[in-house]
Amino acid sequence: MIIRKCAHFIEYCILSFLFFRALLGEKRLLSAHLLSVLFSFLYAVSDEYHQSFVLVRTASPIDVAIDTLGAAFMQAALWFHRKF
């Protein structure tokens, strides 16, 4: 279970990075960071919603939180990397 949660964390780090790269043309860098986390969060919510319809899967707000933390971690890392 821990390996799956870590894998989701890493997957959402990557997803958030890809959203950031897509939004990098934005005029404001901060908005690209925030929108990347928001879009990752919305994707996590939609993924859990989808899982609620699958018989052998369950939807969990904890999974959404782990996914969103992965996205936020990546954006924080990118933000601090630019600052230094």
HELIX and SHEET records of a PDB file:
HELIX    1   1 ILE A    2  LEU A   23  1                                  22    
HELIX    2   2 LEU A   29  GLN A   51  1                                  23    
HELIX    3   3 PRO A   61  LYS A   83  1                                  23    
END                                                                             
